[in-house]
């Protein structure tokens, strides 16, 4: 009888242990968002941020510098913005509020990790964080050389173990083209004692040769294979659908990573994260890649359901209004959210 009771007790303990182990599956949520020109309203020495300044500054203390820079802007619309945009506190506060709402409402309780593109500096990153109720205690910005001063950034509630900014080794790039590139931000987070590497990127725009984006993707692969720990790579990859189909730059990466647009295509009718009006084409420029050896399953979606976030006719993401009334619009990119179990 005594042995029987001991056997029952042992079986009960094993059953409880198995149940507990099953319940210990954890989840990680990651959001990437190109916030489209999140500048503060002050001039940064050495940066070409003249478009995003108050008119009171453009027409007084920095008048000559602004006029000289704006005259050299080739795109007529951008030249108008450079000369006439009044990037004042009212407009800036409104943009910060709209971005914060998208992040907060993308998932219950906010994403665990947020990767942002086109953030001017640490000051504006901290201001954005002050608008959020997500409890992010870790903030990191790339130490970048982009001529306009737009960087990539990471926000998280997890502790940062280390960080590093990598200069991507683009082959054969000219000095002028290099001004329009961003570095790769590597942040190692501590999640319950485990290490998670986050690689935040913003690759060269589609009008640059495809080989530059391929150089960057090859560099990401080299970092991962050198040390294949749990890794998330996220940001604005700037690879159009045509380039992805013709050049197949993700074929090798796909073997080691879950890639968000593969998952989105299989589970929803979302057409992309960015829309090019001239050709009426959609692309998944914004992607999250999560290492297959570290995550059991991954679910992803395009975050495009916020009021005022998209054009009702085309469904395209709406840029934040730069002139006139502060009507609809947040960014010309939709964010992507992924949830993974591990």
N, C-alpha and C positions, 0 to 999 in steps of 0.2 A: 504493500500500500504506500509506504513511504517513497519507494522508488518510482511508483506511478505518479505520485504528486510532484516529485522532482522533475520527472519527464514532462509533465504538463506545464510546469513552470518554465522549463527550458524552451518548450515549443512556443509558449506565449511570448517570451522575451525575444525569440528569433523573429516571430511574427511582427512584434512591435518595432524591432530594429529594421525589418524590411520595409514596413510602412513609413517609418521615419525617413529612411533613405530615399524612398520614392517621393516623399513630400519635400525633400531638400533640393529639388530641382529649382534653380534660380533663373531669373530673367534679366536681360539687359536691354534697355531702349536707347536708341541713338537717332538723332535728328541732324540732317545737314541742310543748310539754308544759305543761299546767296542773297544777302539782304540789300543788294544794289545800292552802292554808294552811301554807306553809313558814315558820313563825315560830321565832325563837330563844326562849330561855326567860327573857328579860329585858324589863322594861317600857321602852318608848320614850316619852319625854316628849311629850305632846301627841297620842299615838295611842291608839286604842281597841283595844288588843291584850290586854285583860284575860283573855280566854278562854284564851289560850296562855301561861300562866304556871304555875309550880309551886304546888301547894296551900300550901306553906310560906310563899310570898309573899302569896298571896291572903288568907290568914288572919292575916297579921301586918301588915307595913308598909303594904300597899295595901288593907287590909280595907274601909275605908269607900268608897274609890273603886270597888272591885270590886263591892261590894254595890249601890251606887248605879247603876252601869252595867248590871249583870245584871238588876236589877229592871225595867229599861226594855226588855229584849229580849222581843219579842212572841212569837216562835216558841218553844213549850214545850221542844222538843229543844235548841235553841240556848241557851235560858236554863239548862237543866240543865248543858250543857257549860260554860257561862260560870262557873257556881258550883262544879261538881264535878270538872272535868277537871284532872288532875295532869300538866301538860305539863313533865315533868322531863327530865333529861339522857338517861336510859335510853330513853324514848320518842322523843325527838328524834334520838338517834344511830341508832336503828332505822329511822326514816323516811328519814334522809339516806342510809343504806346501801341501802335499797330503791330510792330514786329513782336513785342512782348506778348500780345494776345495770341498770335499764331503759335509761338513756342509753348505757351501755357496750355492752350486748348488742343494741341496736336495729340496729346494722350493724357490719360488720367494721372494726375500727380506730377506732370512734367517729365520730359525725357531725362534719362540718367546722364547722358552726354550730348552736348550740342556742339556741332562744328559749323562755324560761320565763315563766309567769304565776304570780302569788300568792307572790312572794318578798318577805319583810319588809324586808330591808336588805342592804347590802353585806357586812356581817359574816357573815351566814348564807349568802350566795352564795359567799363565799370558803371557808367551811367545806364546803359541798357540793363545790366544786372540789377540795378536798383529799382527798375520798373517791374522786375519779375518777382513772383512769389514762390520760386522753385527751390530756394535754399542752396543755390550754387556757391560753394566756398572756394572752388578752384577755378582760376581764370588764367589763361595763357594766350599770348599774342606772338605771332612770328616776328622775328627781327628781319625785316624785309627791305628790298632795294627797289621795289616798284616805284616808278617816277611820280605817280599820283599819290602814292602813300597808302594804297589799299592792301591790307594784310589778311591772313587767315587767323582764326581764333578758336579756342576751345573753352567751353564752360562745362563744369561738372560738379556733382556733389561728392565725388570721390577724391581722395587725397592724391596730389601729384608727387610721384617719386622722383621723376627727373624730366627734363625737357631739352630739346635740341632743335635748332633750325638748320636744315640741310639746303645748301645751294645745289639745285638740280644741274647735273653736268650736260647741258644741251650741246650737241655737236654742231659746229659750224654756224652758230648763231652770231649775228652782227651785234655790235654794241648798241645800236639804235633799237633793235628788236628786243634785246635783253632788258631794256627799260620797261617793257610791257610784260614782264614775267614775275612770278612770285616764288618764294622758296617753299620747301616742304617742312611743315611743323610736326615734329615727333614729340609726343607726350606719353609718358608711362604713368598709368594710374594704378592705385592699389585698391582692389575690390575684394574685401573680405580676406585679405592676405594673399590674394592672387594678383599677378601682374597683367595688366591689359595695356597693350601698345596702341595708341591712336595716331594715325598719320593723316594730317589735315592738309588738303591741297587745293590749289586753284590754278589749273593748267592754262597755257597760252590760248588766246581766243581763236576761234575757227578760221579767221582770215590769215593766221600764221600757218606755215607749212605743217602738215600732219606729222612729219618726222620729229618735231619738237615734243608733241604730246606722246609719241611713242617712246622717245628718250626718257620722258618722265615716268611712264608706266614701267619701262624696263628698270629704272632706278628703284621704284617701289618694290618690284619683284626681287631685286638684288638685296634690299634691306630685309625683306621677309625671309628669304631662303638662307640668308646669313645667320638668322636667329629666329626660327619659326615658332615664336610664342604666340599666345592669343592676340590677334591683331584686327583692328578696324581701320579701313582706309576710306575716307569720305571727303566729299567736296564737290566743286564744280570742275568736272573733267574736260569740259568743252569739246567733247567728241560728238559730232553730229551723227544722226542715223545713217546718212550716206557714207560717212567716213568709217563708221563702225562696220557697216556691211562690206565696203570695198577693201579696207585695210586690215580688218579683224585684229585690232590692237589688244583686245581682251582675251584672245584665245588661250594664252598660257595662264593668265591670271585666273581665269574661270575654273581651271582644274584644281586650284588650291583655295578659292574663295567663292562663297555665295555672293552673287552680285544682284543688287536690288532691282534693277529693271527687268531682269529675267523673271524674278518672283512676281513683280507687279504685272507684267504682261500675262502671266499664267493665271492670275487671280482677280484681275479687274479690267475695266475698259479704258483706263487712263492712257492717254496718247503720248504723254511726255511731261517734262518739267519746264520746257521752254518752247516758245513759238516764234517762228521767223515769218513776219507778215509778208515780206516781199515774195517768197516762194510758197507761202501758206503751208509750211512744213513744221512738224513737231519733232523734238529730239529729247532724249533722256540725258541732258548734259550733266545733271546732278545725280550722283550715285553713291551708294554705300556698299563696300565690300567687306565681308566678315569671314575670317579664316575657317575653313571647313574642319580642321583638326581640333577646334576649340568649342564650336557651337553645334548643338544637336539639331536644331531646326531654326529657321529664320522666316519671319513674316514681314512684308514691307508694303507700304502704300505711299501714294503721292498725297500730300496734305494740301487740298485745294478747295475746301468747303467753307472757308471763312467768308462771312458777308463782305462784299466789296473786294474780294481777292482776285476775281476773274471777270473777264469780259463776257457778258451774257450772250453775245452773238457768236463769238468764235470759241469761247471757253478758255482763251489764252490768259496767262497771268497778267495782271494790271500793274504797271509801274506806279510808284507813289507820285502824286501830282506835284509838279514843280512850279506851276503857274496857276493863277486864279484861285478858286475856292478849294478848300481841302476836302475834295470829294473822295470817291472810291480810289483804291489802289494801295499796294504795299510794296511789291517787288516784281521785276520782270522774270523771276524764277519761282516755281513752286518748290517748297521743301520736300524732302523725302524722309520718312520715318521707318525704322526697322526695329522689330522686337525679336530677340533671340533667346533661346533657352540654353543653359549650360550646366 
